[in-house]
């Protein structure tokens, strides 16, 4: 039993009153590769959990690989008996699901905040970093942006096909950023953003991106970094569901087409103290430069988080707006770290390297650790791209080399936790070896 929460009980009871037709609620959380797993609970049992009954899931679900396999990692999985681990309901996340055929609810769960948190669970990793920064008087404000592609619902030989717009039924097979695309796909895009808002996600700006059927959705700046990452994760789930409802597929793959740009995850971060002062703007913006230096210094070691699968590396070095080196610049979209033009109150950095299919909790945790490292080391960054277009630091283009660098980095181990880094790296190494074995046996298809 856990201590009952009046707020949680009220949330569940109010939901049942609003949606008496809902019989089941999906309790979900992200594994290391960024896929949701969990359990479908009868609504009456959910009320008992909110009242204090235990909620447990197998601990090792977090360790699922990108292709679905469980790998032997230390004493986990095959040597620890796969014990149950306690989880808690995250208040404010119980929402109605409108993209399924049957009435459903969904709610986020986590091990952070329990008496025995799972050290390698993504949300717990981020929670520890945020807690440490709070102890230093640093309050991050975060906004995510996600790019994604729409595909036709039907695959051809296992491969995605161009989407067909609602107005003409024609295939969207031309790369462009024309705003007319927002009208041609308005029905599905409107449903995506409205569904996101019903899920409590503050979706804002929609942009037609360069690739055919490619779009970007922005989210509001959020004073709770954990909630900002929750929004990003939940948006991916709801958007896939809404697309299928409209006869299409939505994909957040980093590089679904060889000939067209990939999809990125962009994160805006500003830092404030308890009085509301922007820490990056002080001392003639020296803290901003230190934060940038930290991001660039640790970026090569953190590539397994920013580029978490084999497809991710195809995105780098594309024709536009995708870096091939760790770089920075003012108002420069070719840089990994971009400094948008703003006043001192809103001064922030935008991190543009990760793919849209990266785990938002881990990406944000790694980014905040890098900023923290830079502020404490107080080093100057390399020249910005505005001064030198060739400026940049090489990062690994191979998963195994990236994993090796991550395991050997003392700064990364100290910031994210040695246990997490060990588990994460072994997960990625095993997944990479499984991938190589697979493509040696048969022709490999890139899955959505």
C-alpha positions as CSV (number, residue, x, y, z in Angstrom):
1,X,0.0,0.0,0.0
2,X,1.1,3.6,-0.6
3,X,-0.2,6.7,1.1
4,X,-3.5,7.7,-0.4
5,X,-3.7,11.0,-2.3
6,X,-6.9,13.1,-2.1
7,X,-5.9,14.9,-5.3
8,X,-5.5,11.6,-7.2
9,X,-8.7,10.2,-5.9
10,X,-10.6,13.4,-6.9
11,X,-8.9,13.2,-10.3
12,X,-10.0,9.6,-10.9
13,X,-13.5,10.2,-9.6
14,X,-14.0,13.3,-11.6
15,X,-12.8,11.5,-14.7
16,X,-15.3,8.7,-14.1
17,X,-18.1,11.2,-13.8
18,X,-17.2,12.9,-17.1
19,X,-16.6,9.6,-18.9
20,X,-18.9,6.9,-17.5
21,X,-18.5,4.9,-20.8
22,X,-14.8,4.3,-20.1
23,X,-14.1,0.9,-18.6
24,X,-10.3,0.7,-19.0
25,X,-7.3,3.1,-18.6
26,X,-3.9,2.5,-20.0
27,X,-1.2,3.1,-17.4
28,X,1.9,3.9,-19.5
29,X,5.6,4.9,-19.3
30,X,8.6,5.0,-21.6
31,X,11.3,2.4,-21.9
32,X,14.9,3.3,-22.8
33,X,14.4,3.3,-26.6
34,X,11.3,5.6,-26.1
35,X,8.4,3.2,-26.6
36,X,5.4,3.1,-24.3
37,X,4.7,0.0,-22.2
38,X,2.4,-0.6,-19.3
39,X,-0.9,-2.2,-18.3
40,X,-4.6,-1.7,-19.1
41,X,-6.4,-1.3,-15.8
42,X,-10.1,-1.5,-15.1
43,X,-11.3,2.0,-14.1
44,X,-12.5,0.7,-10.7
45,X,-9.1,-0.8,-9.9
46,X,-7.5,2.6,-10.9
47,X,-9.5,4.2,-8.2
48,X,-8.1,1.7,-5.7
49,X,-4.6,2.6,-6.7
50,X,-5.3,6.3,-6.3
51,X,-6.6,5.4,-2.8
52,X,-3.3,3.8,-1.9
53,X,-3.3,0.2,-3.3
54,X,0.1,-0.9,-4.7
55,X,0.9,-0.4,-8.4
56,X,3.7,-2.6,-9.6
57,X,5.2,-3.5,-13.0
58,X,8.1,-5.8,-14.0
59,X,11.3,-3.8,-13.4
60,X,13.0,-5.0,-16.6
61,X,10.4,-3.7,-19.1
62,X,12.5,-0.5,-19.1
63,X,15.3,-2.4,-20.7
64,X,13.5,-3.5,-23.9
65,X,15.7,-3.0,-27.0
66,X,14.8,-0.9,-30.0
67,X,13.8,-4.1,-31.9
68,X,11.8,-5.5,-28.9
69,X,14.4,-7.9,-27.5
70,X,15.4,-8.2,-23.8
71,X,19.2,-8.3,-23.5
72,X,21.4,-9.7,-20.8
73,X,22.7,-6.7,-19.0
74,X,24.7,-7.3,-15.8
75,X,22.4,-8.9,-13.2
76,X,19.2,-7.6,-14.9
77,X,16.7,-9.5,-17.0
78,X,18.0,-13.1,-16.9
79,X,19.7,-13.1,-13.5
80,X,17.5,-11.1,-11.2
81,X,14.2,-12.9,-11.7
82,X,12.6,-9.8,-13.2
83,X,11.2,-8.5,-10.0
84,X,8.2,-6.2,-9.8
85,X,9.0,-2.6,-9.1
86,X,6.6,0.0,-7.5
87,X,5.2,2.8,-9.7
88,X,3.1,5.8,-9.0
89,X,0.4,7.6,-10.9
90,X,1.4,11.0,-12.2
91,X,-1.2,13.5,-11.1
92,X,-2.9,15.5,-13.8
93,X,-2.2,13.0,-16.6
94,X,-5.4,11.0,-16.6
95,X,-7.0,11.9,-20.0
96,X,-9.6,10.6,-22.4
97,X,-8.3,8.8,-25.5
98,X,-10.3,9.7,-28.6
99,X,-8.4,7.9,-31.3
100,X,-9.2,4.3,-30.3
101,X,-12.4,2.5,-31.4
102,X,-13.4,1.7,-27.8
103,X,-13.6,4.4,-25.1
104,X,-10.4,4.5,-23.2
105,X,-8.4,6.6,-20.8
106,X,-4.6,6.9,-20.3
107,X,-2.4,8.0,-17.5
108,X,1.3,8.3,-17.1
109,X,3.1,6.3,-14.4
110,X,6.7,6.5,-13.1
111,X,9.0,5.0,-10.5
112,X,10.4,8.4,-9.6
113,X,9.0,9.5,-6.3
114,X,8.5,5.9,-5.0
115,X,10.4,4.3,-2.1
116,X,12.5,2.3,-4.6
117,X,12.9,4.2,-7.9
118,X,14.4,2.4,-10.9
119,X,17.7,4.2,-11.4
120,X,17.7,3.5,-15.2
121,X,14.1,4.5,-15.9
122,X,14.2,7.5,-18.2
123,X,11.8,9.7,-16.2
124,X,13.7,8.9,-13.0
125,X,17.0,9.9,-14.7
126,X,15.6,13.3,-15.6
127,X,14.0,13.7,-12.1
128,X,17.4,13.3,-10.5
129,X,19.0,15.9,-12.7
130,X,16.2,18.4,-12.1
131,X,16.4,17.8,-8.4
132,X,20.1,18.4,-8.4
133,X,19.8,21.6,-10.3
134,X,17.1,22.8,-7.9
135,X,19.5,22.3,-5.1
136,X,21.9,24.7,-6.8
137,X,19.2,27.3,-7.3
138,X,18.7,26.6,-11.0
139,X,15.2,26.4,-12.5
140,X,15.1,25.3,-16.1
141,X,12.2,26.4,-18.4
142,X,11.9,24.1,-21.4
143,X,10.0,24.0,-24.7
144,X,10.1,21.1,-27.2
145,X,9.6,21.1,-30.9
146,X,9.0,17.9,-32.9
147,X,9.2,17.2,-36.6
148,X,7.4,14.2,-38.1
149,X,6.3,12.8,-41.4
150,X,2.9,11.6,-42.6
151,X,2.7,8.5,-44.7
152,X,-0.1,6.7,-46.5
153,X,-1.6,4.1,-44.3
154,X,-0.7,1.3,-46.7
155,X,2.9,0.3,-47.0
156,X,4.4,-1.0,-50.2
157,X,6.9,-3.9,-49.8
158,X,7.2,-2.9,-46.2
159,X,8.2,0.7,-47.1
160,X,6.4,4.0,-46.5
161,X,4.5,5.7,-49.3
162,X,3.7,9.4,-49.7
163,X,0.6,10.6,-47.9
164,X,-2.5,11.7,-49.9
165,X,-4.1,15.0,-48.9
166,X,-7.7,15.4,-47.9
167,X,-8.6,17.9,-50.6
168,X,-7.5,16.3,-53.8
169,X,-6.4,12.7,-52.9
170,X,-3.1,13.3,-54.7
171,X,0.1,12.1,-53.3
172,X,2.2,14.8,-51.5
173,X,5.5,13.8,-53.2
174,X,7.2,17.3,-53.6
175,X,9.6,18.8,-51.1
176,X,8.4,22.2,-50.1
177,X,7.6,24.4,-47.1
178,X,4.5,25.9,-48.6
179,X,1.8,26.9,-46.1
180,X,-0.8,25.5,-48.5
181,X,0.2,22.1,-47.2
182,X,-1.3,23.0,-43.8
183,X,-4.7,23.5,-45.6
184,X,-4.4,20.3,-47.7
185,X,-3.7,18.3,-44.5
186,X,-5.7,20.6,-42.3
187,X,-8.2,17.9,-41.1
188,X,-5.7,15.5,-39.7
189,X,-3.4,18.3,-38.3
190,X,-6.3,20.1,-36.6
191,X,-7.3,16.7,-35.0
192,X,-3.7,16.2,-33.9
193,X,-3.4,19.5,-32.2
194,X,-6.9,19.4,-30.6
195,X,-6.3,15.9,-29.3
196,X,-2.9,17.1,-27.9
197,X,-4.7,19.9,-26.0
198,X,-7.3,17.5,-24.7
199,X,-4.3,15.5,-23.3
200,X,-3.1,18.6,-21.5
201,X,-0.4,19.3,-24.0
202,X,0.0,23.0,-24.9
203,X,0.6,22.6,-28.6
204,X,1.1,25.9,-30.4
205,X,2.7,26.6,-33.8
206,X,2.4,24.2,-36.8
207,X,4.9,24.5,-39.7
208,X,5.0,22.8,-43.0
209,X,8.6,21.4,-43.3
210,X,10.8,20.8,-46.3
211,X,10.2,17.0,-46.8
212,X,7.0,15.8,-48.5
213,X,4.3,15.2,-45.9
214,X,6.6,16.6,-43.2
215,X,5.5,19.0,-40.4
216,X,6.7,20.5,-37.1
217,X,4.6,21.1,-34.0
218,X,5.8,23.4,-31.2
219,X,4.9,23.2,-27.6
220,X,4.7,26.1,-25.0
221,X,7.5,26.9,-22.7
222,X,7.0,24.9,-19.5
223,X,8.3,25.6,-16.1
224,X,8.3,21.9,-15.1
225,X,11.0,20.1,-17.2
226,X,9.4,16.7,-16.4
227,X,6.0,17.9,-17.7
228,X,7.7,19.3,-20.8
229,X,9.2,15.8,-21.5
230,X,5.8,14.3,-20.7
231,X,4.2,16.5,-23.4
232,X,6.7,15.4,-26.0
233,X,6.3,11.7,-25.2
234,X,2.5,11.8,-25.1
235,X,2.3,13.8,-28.3
236,X,4.1,11.1,-30.2
237,X,1.6,8.5,-29.0
238,X,-1.6,10.6,-29.7
239,X,-0.3,11.8,-33.1
240,X,0.3,8.2,-34.3
241,X,-3.2,7.2,-33.1
242,X,-4.9,10.2,-34.7
243,X,-3.1,9.7,-38.1
244,X,-4.3,6.1,-38.2
245,X,-7.9,7.3,-37.5
246,X,-7.5,9.5,-40.7
247,X,-6.2,6.7,-42.9
248,X,-2.5,7.8,-42.6
249,X,0.6,7.0,-40.6
250,X,2.6,9.4,-38.5
251,X,6.3,8.6,-38.1
252,X,9.0,10.3,-35.9
253,X,11.8,8.3,-37.5
254,X,15.0,10.4,-37.7
255,X,15.4,9.7,-41.4
256,X,12.6,7.8,-43.1
257,X,13.5,8.9,-46.7
258,X,17.1,8.8,-48.0
259,X,16.5,11.7,-50.4
260,X,14.6,14.0,-48.0
261,X,15.5,15.8,-44.7
262,X,15.2,13.9,-41.5
263,X,13.1,14.9,-38.5
264,X,14.6,16.5,-35.4
265,X,13.7,17.1,-31.8
266,X,14.6,20.7,-30.8
267,X,14.7,21.8,-27.2
268,X,14.7,25.4,-26.0
269,X,16.2,25.8,-22.5
270,X,16.4,29.0,-20.4
271,X,17.6,29.0,-16.7
272,X,16.2,31.1,-13.9
273,X,16.9,31.7,-10.2
274,X,14.4,31.8,-7.4
275,X,13.9,35.5,-8.0
276,X,13.0,34.9,-11.7
277,X,16.3,36.3,-13.1
278,X,17.5,34.7,-16.3
279,X,20.9,33.2,-15.3
280,X,22.1,32.9,-18.8
281,X,21.8,36.7,-19.3
282,X,24.0,37.7,-16.3
283,X,27.7,38.8,-16.5
284,X,27.3,40.1,-20.1
285,X,26.0,36.6,-21.1
286,X,29.1,34.7,-19.9
287,X,26.9,31.9,-18.4
288,X,25.3,31.5,-21.8
289,X,28.8,30.9,-23.4
290,X,29.7,28.5,-20.6
291,X,26.5,26.6,-21.1
292,X,27.2,26.3,-24.9
293,X,30.7,25.1,-24.2
294,X,29.4,22.4,-21.9
295,X,26.9,21.2,-24.5
296,X,29.6,21.0,-27.2
297,X,32.2,19.3,-24.9
298,X,29.9,16.5,-23.8
299,X,28.0,16.1,-27.1
300,X,30.3,13.4,-28.6
301,X,29.9,11.3,-25.4
302,X,26.2,11.7,-25.4
303,X,25.5,10.6,-29.0
304,X,23.9,7.3,-27.9
305,X,21.1,9.3,-26.3
306,X,20.8,12.0,-29.0
307,X,21.0,9.4,-31.8
308,X,19.6,6.2,-30.1
309,X,19.3,3.9,-33.1
310,X,20.9,2.9,-36.4
311,X,18.5,5.0,-38.5
312,X,19.5,8.1,-36.5
313,X,23.0,8.5,-38.0
314,X,21.6,8.8,-41.5
315,X,20.2,12.2,-40.6
316,X,23.4,14.0,-39.9
317,X,25.1,15.9,-42.7
318,X,21.8,16.3,-44.7
319,X,21.4,19.1,-47.2
320,X,19.9,21.6,-44.8
321,X,19.6,22.4,-41.1
322,X,21.3,19.2,-39.8
323,X,24.7,19.4,-38.3
324,X,27.6,17.1,-39.1
325,X,29.7,18.5,-36.2
326,X,29.1,19.8,-32.7
327,X,28.8,23.5,-33.4
328,X,26.9,26.6,-32.3
329,X,25.8,30.0,-33.7
330,X,23.5,32.9,-33.3
331,X,20.3,32.5,-35.4
332,X,22.0,29.6,-37.3
333,X,19.9,26.5,-38.0
334,X,22.9,24.5,-39.2
335,X,24.3,24.6,-35.7
336,X,23.7,22.0,-33.0
337,X,23.3,24.7,-30.5
338,X,21.4,27.8,-31.8
339,X,21.0,31.0,-29.9
340,X,17.6,32.5,-31.0
341,X,17.3,36.3,-31.0
342,X,15.5,37.4,-27.8
343,X,15.5,39.9,-25.0
344,X,17.4,39.2,-21.8
345,X,14.4,37.9,-20.0
346,X,13.9,35.2,-22.6
347,X,17.5,34.5,-23.5
348,X,17.9,30.8,-24.2
349,X,19.7,28.2,-26.2
350,X,18.1,25.8,-28.7
351,X,19.5,22.3,-29.0
352,X,18.9,20.9,-32.5
353,X,20.9,17.7,-32.8
354,X,18.6,14.9,-31.5
355,X,16.3,13.0,-33.8
356,X,12.6,13.1,-33.3
357,X,12.6,9.5,-32.2
358,X,15.0,10.0,-29.3
359,X,13.7,9.6,-25.7
360,X,12.7,13.1,-24.6
361,X,13.4,12.4,-20.9
362,X,16.9,11.2,-21.6
363,X,17.6,13.9,-24.2
364,X,16.6,16.6,-21.7
365,X,18.5,15.0,-18.9
366,X,21.7,14.8,-21.0
367,X,21.2,18.4,-22.2
368,X,20.8,19.7,-18.7
369,X,23.8,17.8,-17.4
370,X,25.8,19.3,-20.3
371,X,24.7,22.8,-19.4
372,X,25.4,22.1,-15.7
373,X,28.9,20.9,-16.6
374,X,29.6,24.0,-18.7
375,X,28.4,26.4,-16.0
376,X,30.7,24.8,-13.4
377,X,33.7,24.4,-15.7
378,X,33.4,28.0,-16.9
379,X,35.1,27.3,-20.2
380,X,34.8,29.3,-23.4
381,X,33.2,27.7,-26.4
382,X,34.8,27.3,-29.8
383,X,34.1,30.0,-32.5
384,X,30.4,30.3,-33.5
385,X,29.5,29.4,-37.1
386,X,28.8,33.1,-37.6
387,X,32.5,33.8,-37.3
388,X,33.9,30.5,-38.8
389,X,31.7,28.2,-41.0
390,X,34.2,25.4,-40.5
391,X,34.0,25.6,-36.7
392,X,32.9,22.4,-34.9
393,X,33.9,19.3,-32.9
394,X,33.6,15.9,-34.5
395,X,31.2,13.4,-33.0
396,X,31.0,9.6,-33.6
397,X,29.1,8.4,-36.7
398,X,29.0,4.8,-35.4
399,X,26.9,3.5,-32.5
400,X,29.6,1.3,-31.0
401,X,32.2,4.1,-31.0
402,X,29.6,6.4,-29.4
403,X,28.8,3.9,-26.7
404,X,32.5,3.5,-25.9
405,X,32.9,7.2,-25.5
406,X,29.8,7.5,-23.3
407,X,31.0,4.8,-21.0
408,X,34.5,6.4,-20.6
409,X,33.3,9.9,-19.9
410,X,33.6,10.7,-16.2
411,X,31.5,13.9,-16.6
412,X,28.6,12.0,-18.2
413,X,28.8,9.2,-15.5
414,X,28.8,11.8,-12.7
415,X,25.9,13.7,-14.2
416,X,23.5,10.9,-15.2
417,X,24.6,8.2,-12.7
418,X,27.1,5.4,-13.3
419,X,24.4,2.7,-13.0
420,X,22.2,4.3,-15.6
421,X,25.2,4.8,-18.0
422,X,26.3,1.2,-17.6
423,X,22.8,-0.2,-18.3
424,X,22.0,2.3,-21.2
425,X,25.3,1.6,-23.0
426,X,25.0,-2.2,-22.7
427,X,21.5,-1.9,-24.0
428,X,22.6,0.0,-27.0
429,X,25.7,-2.2,-27.6
430,X,23.6,-5.3,-27.6
431,X,20.9,-3.7,-29.8
432,X,23.6,-2.7,-32.3
433,X,25.0,-6.2,-32.4
434,X,21.5,-7.7,-32.9
435,X,20.9,-5.3,-35.8
436,X,24.2,-6.2,-37.5
437,X,23.3,-9.9,-37.1
438,X,19.9,-9.3,-38.6
439,X,21.2,-7.4,-41.7
440,X,23.7,-10.2,-42.3
441,X,20.9,-12.7,-42.5
442,X,18.4,-11.0,-44.6
443,X,17.5,-7.7,-46.3
444,X,16.6,-5.2,-43.7
445,X,13.6,-2.9,-43.9
446,X,13.4,0.4,-42.0
447,X,10.4,0.1,-39.8
448,X,8.0,3.0,-38.9
